[in-house]
Amino acid sequence: MSGGRRVSNSIKERIEQAVARGHSHEQICTDLDVDATTVNDVIAAMDKVAAIKDVFTIKQRIGQGQDVCRNGHPLDPENTYVKPSNGKRECRICKTARNKRPRQHGAA
């Protein structure tokens, strides 16, 4: 948690359960008698764990040969470009986004 504070596992679990039940931020603070910073820290940690799980799931799908790009876009016939030179598949969504970015010319 931020600021070097430690929150007991039981408080973390109770906050996580309250968030999962859809309780409001204020309701969690009141019901569990904890300050808003503690609730914010626990929710931020939950969001970080969820993001890590999303990345892991995408990598797992790629490792299993499922049809998604590294950014999680589907590699279906409509969204897949096959390079004629080498036969490698490329995500059209990622290719379009990459082509829209300004090019870097030389090192500064």
Buried (B, 14 or more C-beta within 10 A) or exposed (E): BEEEEEBEEEBBEBBBEBBEEEBEEEEBBEEBEBEEEBBBBBBEBBEEEEEEEEEEEBEEBBEEEEBBBEEBBBBEEEBBBEEEEEEEEBBBBBBEEEEEEEEEEEEE
